[in-house]
Amino acid sequence: MNIEYIRDTALSLPHVTERCPYGPDYLAFEIGGKQFCLVDLNSKWDFYNIKVDPV
């Protein structure tokens, strides 16, 4: 999955903001100050962490 797809999808949700609280290599998406997605922007790791409701 590429970063632009993740970013576009996250920002399409209502009230989402993005920032880099852990430095320039990590992008966090938040709603109301609570993170729901963390993405590693380094090309070294293909990493993202997404919080969702349990099914």
mmCIF file of the N, C-alpha and C atoms, coordinates in Angstrom:
data_MODEL
# 
_entry.id   MODEL 
# 
loop_
_atom_site.group_PDB 
_atom_site.id 
_atom_site.type_symbol 
_atom_site.label_atom_id 
_atom_site.label_alt_id 
_atom_site.label_comp_id 
_atom_site.label_asym_id 
_atom_site.label_entity_id 
_atom_site.label_seq_id 
_atom_site.pdbx_PDB_ins_code 
_atom_site.Cartn_x 
_atom_site.Cartn_y 
_atom_site.Cartn_z 
_atom_site.occupancy 
_atom_site.B_iso_or_equiv 
_atom_site.pdbx_formal_charge 
_atom_site.auth_seq_id 
_atom_site.auth_comp_id 
_atom_site.auth_asym_id 
_atom_site.auth_atom_id 
_atom_site.pdbx_PDB_model_num 
ATOM 1   N N  . MET A 1 1  ? 0.853   -1.167 0.000  1.00 0.00 ? 1  MET A N  1 
ATOM 2   C CA . MET A 1 1  ? 0.000   0.000  0.000  1.00 0.00 ? 1  MET A CA 1 
ATOM 3   C C  . MET A 1 1  ? 0.901   1.233  0.000  1.00 0.00 ? 1  MET A C  1 
ATOM 4   N N  . ASN A 1 2  ? 0.589   2.231  -0.819 1.00 0.00 ? 2  ASN A N  1 
ATOM 5   C CA . ASN A 1 2  ? 1.463   3.396  -0.836 1.00 0.00 ? 2  ASN A CA 1 
ATOM 6   C C  . ASN A 1 2  ? 0.941   4.500  0.078  1.00 0.00 ? 2  ASN A C  1 
ATOM 7   N N  . ILE A 1 3  ? 1.837   5.384  0.460  1.00 0.00 ? 3  ILE A N  1 
ATOM 8   C CA . ILE A 1 3  ? 1.523   6.415  1.442  1.00 0.00 ? 3  ILE A CA 1 
ATOM 9   C C  . ILE A 1 3  ? 0.445   7.364  0.944  1.00 0.00 ? 3  ILE A C  1 
ATOM 10  N N  . GLU A 1 4  ? 0.415   7.664  -0.342 1.00 0.00 ? 4  GLU A N  1 
ATOM 11  C CA . GLU A 1 4  ? -0.599  8.583  -0.863 1.00 0.00 ? 4  GLU A CA 1 
ATOM 12  C C  . GLU A 1 4  ? -2.003  7.991  -0.738 1.00 0.00 ? 4  GLU A C  1 
ATOM 13  N N  . TYR A 1 5  ? -2.134  6.696  -0.954 1.00 0.00 ? 5  TYR A N  1 
ATOM 14  C CA . TYR A 1 5  ? -3.440  6.043  -0.797 1.00 0.00 ? 5  TYR A CA 1 
ATOM 15  C C  . TYR A 1 5  ? -3.890  6.093  0.670  1.00 0.00 ? 5  TYR A C  1 
ATOM 16  N N  . ILE A 1 6  ? -2.974  5.786  1.581  1.00 0.00 ? 6  ILE A N  1 
ATOM 17  C CA . ILE A 1 6  ? -3.293  5.828  3.009  1.00 0.00 ? 6  ILE A CA 1 
ATOM 18  C C  . ILE A 1 6  ? -3.665  7.246  3.423  1.00 0.00 ? 6  ILE A C  1 
ATOM 19  N N  . ARG A 1 7  ? -2.886  8.226  2.976  1.00 0.00 ? 7  ARG A N  1 
ATOM 20  C CA . ARG A 1 7  ? -3.139  9.624  3.332  1.00 0.00 ? 7  ARG A CA 1 
ATOM 21  C C  . ARG A 1 7  ? -4.481  10.094 2.784  1.00 0.00 ? 7  ARG A C  1 
ATOM 22  N N  . ASP A 1 8  ? -4.752  9.832  1.515  1.00 0.00 ? 8  ASP A N  1 
ATOM 23  C CA . ASP A 1 8  ? -6.032  10.235 0.909  1.00 0.00 ? 8  ASP A CA 1 
ATOM 24  C C  . ASP A 1 8  ? -7.218  9.599  1.625  1.00 0.00 ? 8  ASP A C  1 
ATOM 25  N N  . THR A 1 9  ? -7.082  8.322  1.967  1.00 0.00 ? 9  THR A N  1 
ATOM 26  C CA . THR A 1 9  ? -8.163  7.616  2.652  1.00 0.00 ? 9  THR A CA 1 
ATOM 27  C C  . THR A 1 9  ? -8.385  8.192  4.051  1.00 0.00 ? 9  THR A C  1 
ATOM 28  N N  . ALA A 1 10 ? -7.300  8.403  4.787  1.00 0.00 ? 10 ALA A N  1 
ATOM 29  C CA . ALA A 1 10 ? -7.423  8.938  6.148  1.00 0.00 ? 10 ALA A CA 1 
ATOM 30  C C  . ALA A 1 10 ? -8.021  10.344 6.128  1.00 0.00 ? 10 ALA A C  1 
ATOM 31  N N  . LEU A 1 11 ? -7.544  11.189 5.228  1.00 0.00 ? 11 LEU A N  1 
ATOM 32  C CA . LEU A 1 11 ? -8.028  12.570 5.181  1.00 0.00 ? 11 LEU A CA 1 
ATOM 33  C C  . LEU A 1 11 ? -9.443  12.690 4.623  1.00 0.00 ? 11 LEU A C  1 
ATOM 34  N N  . SER A 1 12 ? -9.961  11.629 4.028  1.00 0.00 ? 12 SER A N  1 
ATOM 35  C CA . SER A 1 12 ? -11.341 11.661 3.541  1.00 0.00 ? 12 SER A CA 1 
ATOM 36  C C  . SER A 1 12 ? -12.348 11.487 4.685  1.00 0.00 ? 12 SER A C  1 
ATOM 37  N N  . LEU A 1 13 ? -11.867 11.029 5.840  1.00 0.00 ? 13 LEU A N  1 
ATOM 38  C CA . LEU A 1 13 ? -12.735 10.868 7.006  1.00 0.00 ? 13 LEU A CA 1 
ATOM 39  C C  . LEU A 1 13 ? -12.988 12.229 7.655  1.00 0.00 ? 13 LEU A C  1 
ATOM 40  N N  . PRO A 1 14 ? -14.158 12.409 8.273  1.00 0.00 ? 14 PRO A N  1 
ATOM 41  C CA . PRO A 1 14 ? -14.457 13.699 8.892  1.00 0.00 ? 14 PRO A CA 1 
ATOM 42  C C  . PRO A 1 14 ? -13.562 14.001 10.101 1.00 0.00 ? 14 PRO A C  1 
ATOM 43  N N  . HIS A 1 15 ? -13.138 15.253 10.204 1.00 0.00 ? 15 HIS A N  1 
ATOM 44  C CA . HIS A 1 15 ? -12.404 15.797 11.358 1.00 0.00 ? 15 HIS A CA 1 
ATOM 45  C C  . HIS A 1 15 ? -10.990 15.243 11.520 1.00 0.00 ? 15 HIS A C  1 
ATOM 46  N N  . VAL A 1 16 ? -10.404 14.677 10.478 1.00 0.00 ? 16 VAL A N  1 
ATOM 47  C CA . VAL A 1 16 ? -9.057  14.112 10.569 1.00 0.00 ? 16 VAL A CA 1 
ATOM 48  C C  . VAL A 1 16 ? -8.014  15.215 10.392 1.00 0.00 ? 16 VAL A C  1 
ATOM 49  N N  . THR A 1 17 ? -6.994  15.166 11.241 1.00 0.00 ? 17 THR A N  1 
ATOM 50  C CA . THR A 1 17 ? -5.832  16.032 11.090 1.00 0.00 ? 17 THR A CA 1 
ATOM 51  C C  . THR A 1 17 ? -4.602  15.149 10.984 1.00 0.00 ? 17 THR A C  1 
ATOM 52  N N  . GLU A 1 18 ? -3.545  15.709 10.412 1.00 0.00 ? 18 GLU A N  1 
ATOM 53  C CA . GLU A 1 18 ? -2.286  14.966 10.307 1.00 0.00 ? 18 GLU A CA 1 
ATOM 54  C C  . GLU A 1 18 ? -1.180  15.808 10.915 1.00 0.00 ? 18 GLU A C  1 
ATOM 55  N N  . ARG A 1 19 ? -0.237  15.127 11.537 1.00 0.00 ? 19 ARG A N  1 
ATOM 56  C CA . ARG A 1 19 ? 0.932   15.805 12.089 1.00 0.00 ? 19 ARG A CA 1 
ATOM 57  C C  . ARG A 1 19 ? 2.052   14.790 12.289 1.00 0.00 ? 19 ARG A C  1 
ATOM 58  N N  . CYS A 1 20 ? 3.227   15.291 12.621 1.00 0.00 ? 20 CYS A N  1 
ATOM 59  C CA . CYS A 1 20 ? 4.410   14.443 12.813 1.00 0.00 ? 20 CYS A CA 1 
ATOM 60  C C  . CYS A 1 20 ? 4.921   14.597 14.243 1.00 0.00 ? 20 CYS A C  1 
ATOM 61  N N  . PRO A 1 21 ? 4.226   14.021 15.235 1.00 0.00 ? 21 PRO A N  1 
ATOM 62  C CA . PRO A 1 21 ? 4.615   14.208 16.634 1.00 0.00 ? 21 PRO A CA 1 
ATOM 63  C C  . PRO A 1 21 ? 5.878   13.443 17.038 1.00 0.00 ? 21 PRO A C  1 
ATOM 64  N N  . TYR A 1 22 ? 6.292   12.478 16.235 1.00 0.00 ? 22 TYR A N  1 
ATOM 65  C CA . TYR A 1 22 ? 7.451   11.646 16.573 1.00 0.00 ? 22 TYR A CA 1 
ATOM 66  C C  . TYR A 1 22 ? 8.644   11.940 15.674 1.00 0.00 ? 22 TYR A C  1 
ATOM 67  N N  . GLY A 1 23 ? 8.621   13.080 15.019 1.00 0.00 ? 23 GLY A N  1 
ATOM 68  C CA . GLY A 1 23 ? 9.702   13.463 14.120 1.00 0.00 ? 23 GLY A CA 1 
ATOM 69  C C  . GLY A 1 23 ? 9.255   13.394 12.671 1.00 0.00 ? 23 GLY A C  1 
ATOM 70  N N  . PRO A 1 24 ? 10.101  13.840 11.766 1.00 0.00 ? 24 PRO A N  1 
ATOM 71  C CA . PRO A 1 24 ? 9.718   13.954 10.364 1.00 0.00 ? 24 PRO A CA 1 
ATOM 72  C C  . PRO A 1 24 ? 9.530   12.618 9.629  1.00 0.00 ? 24 PRO A C  1 
ATOM 73  N N  . ASP A 1 25 ? 9.940   11.530 10.248 1.00 0.00 ? 25 ASP A N  1 
ATOM 74  C CA . ASP A 1 25 ? 9.841   10.224 9.588  1.00 0.00 ? 25 ASP A CA 1 
ATOM 75  C C  . ASP A 1 25 ? 8.557   9.459  9.894  1.00 0.00 ? 25 ASP A C  1 
ATOM 76  N N  . TYR A 1 26 ? 7.709   10.019 10.752 1.00 0.00 ? 26 TYR A N  1 
ATOM 77  C CA . TYR A 1 26 ? 6.473   9.341  11.135 1.00 0.00 ? 26 TYR A CA 1 
ATOM 78  C C  . TYR A 1 26 ? 5.298   10.297 11.012 1.00 0.00 ? 26 TYR A C  1 
ATOM 79  N N  . LEU A 1 27 ? 4.265   9.863  10.322 1.00 0.00 ? 27 LEU A N  1 
ATOM 80  C CA . LEU A 1 27 ? 3.079   10.674 10.110 1.00 0.00 ? 27 LEU A CA 1 
ATOM 81  C C  . LEU A 1 27 ? 1.924   10.062 10.888 1.00 0.00 ? 27 LEU A C  1 
ATOM 82  N N  . ALA A 1 28 ? 1.268   10.887 11.703 1.00 0.00 ? 28 ALA A N  1 
ATOM 83  C CA . ALA A 1 28 ? 0.142   10.419 12.508 1.00 0.00 ? 28 ALA A CA 1 
ATOM 84  C C  . ALA A 1 28 ? -1.136  11.100 12.034 1.00 0.00 ? 28 ALA A C  1 
ATOM 85  N N  . PHE A 1 29 ? -2.210  10.324 11.946 1.00 0.00 ? 29 PHE A N  1 
ATOM 86  C CA . PHE A 1 29 ? -3.531  10.853 11.635 1.00 0.00 ? 29 PHE A CA 1 
ATOM 87  C C  . PHE A 1 29 ? -4.359  10.770 12.901 1.00 0.00 ? 29 PHE A C  1 
ATOM 88  N N  . GLU A 1 30 ? -5.084  11.849 13.191 1.00 0.00 ? 30 GLU A N  1 
ATOM 89  C CA . GLU A 1 30 ? -5.819  11.944 14.454 1.00 0.00 ? 30 GLU A CA 1 
ATOM 90  C C  . GLU A 1 30 ? -7.228  12.467 14.228 1.00 0.00 ? 30 GLU A C  1 
ATOM 91  N N  . ILE A 1 31 ? -8.096  12.105 15.148 1.00 0.00 ? 31 ILE A N  1 
ATOM 92  C CA . ILE A 1 31 ? -9.435  12.690 15.241 1.00 0.00 ? 31 ILE A CA 1 
ATOM 93  C C  . ILE A 1 31 ? -9.597  13.112 16.694 1.00 0.00 ? 31 ILE A C  1 
ATOM 94  N N  . GLY A 1 32 ? -9.839  14.396 16.904 1.00 0.00 ? 32 GLY A N  1 
ATOM 95  C CA . GLY A 1 32 ? -10.012 14.899 18.266 1.00 0.00 ? 32 GLY A CA 1 
ATOM 96  C C  . GLY A 1 32 ? -8.780  14.715 19.129 1.00 0.00 ? 32 GLY A C  1 
ATOM 97  N N  . GLY A 1 33 ? -7.591  14.762 18.532 1.00 0.00 ? 33 GLY A N  1 
ATOM 98  C CA . GLY A 1 33 ? -6.354  14.612 19.295 1.00 0.00 ? 33 GLY A CA 1 
ATOM 99  C C  . GLY A 1 33 ? -5.982  13.174 19.610 1.00 0.00 ? 33 GLY A C  1 
ATOM 100 N N  . LYS A 1 34 ? -6.769  12.207 19.123 1.00 0.00 ? 34 LYS A N  1 
ATOM 101 C CA . LYS A 1 34 ? -6.470  10.789 19.363 1.00 0.00 ? 34 LYS A CA 1 
ATOM 102 C C  . LYS A 1 34 ? -6.014  10.141 18.059 1.00 0.00 ? 34 LYS A C  1 
ATOM 103 N N  . GLN A 1 35 ? -4.855  9.517  18.111 1.00 0.00 ? 35 GLN A N  1 
ATOM 104 C CA . GLN A 1 35 ? -4.288  8.900  16.921 1.00 0.00 ? 35 GLN A CA 1 
ATOM 105 C C  . GLN A 1 35 ? -5.031  7.621  16.553 1.00 0.00 ? 35 GLN A C  1 
ATOM 106 N N  . PHE A 1 36 ? -5.274  7.458  15.252 1.00 0.00 ? 36 PHE A N  1 
ATOM 107 C CA . PHE A 1 36 ? -5.845  6.204  14.794 1.00 0.00 ? 36 PHE A CA 1 
ATOM 108 C C  . PHE A 1 36 ? -4.994  5.559  13.706 1.00 0.00 ? 36 PHE A C  1 
ATOM 109 N N  . CYS A 1 37 ? -3.998  6.280  13.204 1.00 0.00 ? 37 CYS A N  1 
ATOM 110 C CA . CYS A 1 37 ? -3.129  5.701  12.177 1.00 0.00 ? 37 CYS A CA 1 
ATOM 111 C C  . CYS A 1 37 ? -1.744  6.327  12.292 1.00 0.00 ? 37 CYS A C  1 
ATOM 112 N N  . LEU A 1 38 ? -0.721  5.487  12.313 1.00 0.00 ? 38 LEU A N  1 
ATOM 113 C CA . LEU A 1 38 ? 0.662   5.931  12.378 1.00 0.00 ? 38 LEU A CA 1 
ATOM 114 C C  . LEU A 1 38 ? 1.414   5.283  11.224 1.00 0.00 ? 38 LEU A C  1 
ATOM 115 N N  . VAL A 1 39 ? 2.098   6.105  10.442 1.00 0.00 ? 39 VAL A N  1 
ATOM 116 C CA . VAL A 1 39 ? 2.781   5.621  9.246  1.00 0.00 ? 39 VAL A CA 1 
ATOM 117 C C  . VAL A 1 39 ? 4.257   5.976  9.319  1.00 0.00 ? 39 VAL A C  1 
ATOM 118 N N  . ASP A 1 40 ? 5.119   4.997  9.039  1.00 0.00 ? 40 ASP A N  1 
ATOM 119 C CA . ASP A 1 40 ? 6.560   5.216  8.946  1.00 0.00 ? 40 ASP A CA 1 
ATOM 120 C C  . ASP A 1 40 ? 6.860   5.679  7.526  1.00 0.00 ? 40 ASP A C  1 
ATOM 121 N N  . LEU A 1 41 ? 7.418   6.865  7.368  1.00 0.00 ? 41 LEU A N  1 
ATOM 122 C CA . LEU A 1 41 ? 7.678   7.422  6.047  1.00 0.00 ? 41 LEU A CA 1 
ATOM 123 C C  . LEU A 1 41 ? 9.031   7.016  5.473  1.00 0.00 ? 41 LEU A C  1 
ATOM 124 N N  . ASN A 1 42 ? 9.868   6.339  6.261  1.00 0.00 ? 42 ASN A N  1 
ATOM 125 C CA . ASN A 1 42 ? 11.150  5.852  5.739  1.00 0.00 ? 42 ASN A CA 1 
ATOM 126 C C  . ASN A 1 42 ? 10.901  4.782  4.704  1.00 0.00 ? 42 ASN A C  1 
ATOM 127 N N  . SER A 1 43 ? 11.717  4.769  3.690  1.00 0.00 ? 43 SER A N  1 
ATOM 128 C CA . SER A 1 43 ? 11.586  3.698  2.691  1.00 0.00 ? 43 SER A CA 1 
ATOM 129 C C  . SER A 1 43 ? 12.170  2.386  3.213  1.00 0.00 ? 43 SER A C  1 
ATOM 130 N N  . LYS A 1 44 ? 12.884  2.465  4.337  1.00 0.00 ? 44 LYS A N  1 
ATOM 131 C CA . LYS A 1 44 ? 13.498  1.276  4.914  1.00 0.00 ? 44 LYS A CA 1 
ATOM 132 C C  . LYS A 1 44 ? 12.446  0.286  5.419  1.00 0.00 ? 44 LYS A C  1 
ATOM 133 N N  . TRP A 1 45 ? 11.366  0.778  6.008  1.00 0.00 ? 45 TRP A N  1 
ATOM 134 C CA . TRP A 1 45 ? 10.305  -0.070 6.554  1.00 0.00 ? 45 TRP A CA 1 
ATOM 135 C C  . TRP A 1 45 ? 8.996   0.257  5.864  1.00 0.00 ? 45 TRP A C  1 
ATOM 136 N N  . ASP A 1 46 ? 8.240   -0.732 5.533  1.00 0.00 ? 46 ASP A N  1 
ATOM 137 C CA . ASP A 1 46 ? 6.892   -0.530 5.011  1.00 0.00 ? 46 ASP A CA 1 
ATOM 138 C C  . ASP A 1 46 ? 5.954   -0.793 6.182  1.00 0.00 ? 46 ASP A C  1 
ATOM 139 N N  . PHE A 1 47 ? 5.718   0.236  7.002  1.00 0.00 ? 47 PHE A N  1 
ATOM 140 C CA . PHE A 1 47 ? 5.012   0.055  8.265  1.00 0.00 ? 47 PHE A CA 1 
ATOM 141 C C  . PHE A 1 47 ? 3.878   1.053  8.395  1.00 0.00 ? 47 PHE A C  1 
ATOM 142 N N  . TYR A 1 48 ? 2.747   0.566  8.847  1.00 0.00 ? 48 TYR A N  1 
ATOM 143 C CA . TYR A 1 48 ? 1.666   1.448  9.277  1.00 0.00 ? 48 TYR A CA 1 
ATOM 144 C C  . TYR A 1 48 ? 0.859   0.716  10.329 1.00 0.00 ? 48 TYR A C  1 
ATOM 145 N N  . ASN A 1 49 ? 0.293   1.474  11.244 1.00 0.00 ? 49 ASN A N  1 
ATOM 146 C CA . ASN A 1 49 ? -0.483  0.917  12.356 1.00 0.00 ? 49 ASN A CA 1 
ATOM 147 C C  . ASN A 1 49 ? -1.831  1.608  12.361 1.00 0.00 ? 49 ASN A C  1 
ATOM 148 N N  . ILE A 1 50 ? -2.906  0.848  12.262 1.00 0.00 ? 50 ILE A N  1 
ATOM 149 C CA . ILE A 1 50 ? -4.241  1.416  12.188 1.00 0.00 ? 50 ILE A CA 1 
ATOM 150 C C  . ILE A 1 50 ? -5.093  0.845  13.320 1.00 0.00 ? 50 ILE A C  1 
ATOM 151 N N  . LYS A 1 51 ? -5.780  1.709  14.060 1.00 0.00 ? 51 LYS A N  1 
ATOM 152 C CA . LYS A 1 51 ? -6.685  1.276  15.124 1.00 0.00 ? 51 LYS A CA 1 
ATOM 153 C C  . LYS A 1 51 ? -8.097  1.241  14.570 1.00 0.00 ? 51 LYS A C  1 
ATOM 154 N N  . VAL A 1 52 ? -8.791  0.157  14.821 1.00 0.00 ? 52 VAL A N  1 
ATOM 155 C CA . VAL A 1 52 ? -10.183 0.018  14.381 1.00 0.00 ? 52 VAL A CA 1 
ATOM 156 C C  . VAL A 1 52 ? -10.999 -0.629 15.502 1.00 0.00 ? 52 VAL A C  1 
ATOM 157 N N  . ASP A 1 53 ? -12.310 -0.535 15.384 1.00 0.00 ? 53 ASP A N  1 
ATOM 158 C CA . ASP A 1 53 ? -13.184 -1.208 16.334 1.00 0.00 ? 53 ASP A CA 1 
ATOM 159 C C  . ASP A 1 53 ? -13.099 -2.717 16.139 1.00 0.00 ? 53 ASP A C  1 
ATOM 160 N N  . PRO A 1 54 ? -13.079 -3.487 17.218 1.00 0.00 ? 54 PRO A N  1 
ATOM 161 C CA . PRO A 1 54 ? -13.079 -4.946 17.073 1.00 0.00 ? 54 PRO A CA 1 
ATOM 162 C C  . PRO A 1 54 ? -14.394 -5.410 16.451 1.00 0.00 ? 54 PRO A C  1 
ATOM 163 N N  . VAL A 1 55 ? -14.317 -6.480 15.716 1.00 0.00 ? 55 VAL A N  1 
ATOM 164 C CA . VAL A 1 55 ? -15.510 -7.013 15.053 1.00 0.00 ? 55 VAL A CA 1 
ATOM 165 C C  . VAL A 1 55 ? -16.211 -7.989 15.959 1.00 0.00 ? 55 VAL A C  1 
# 
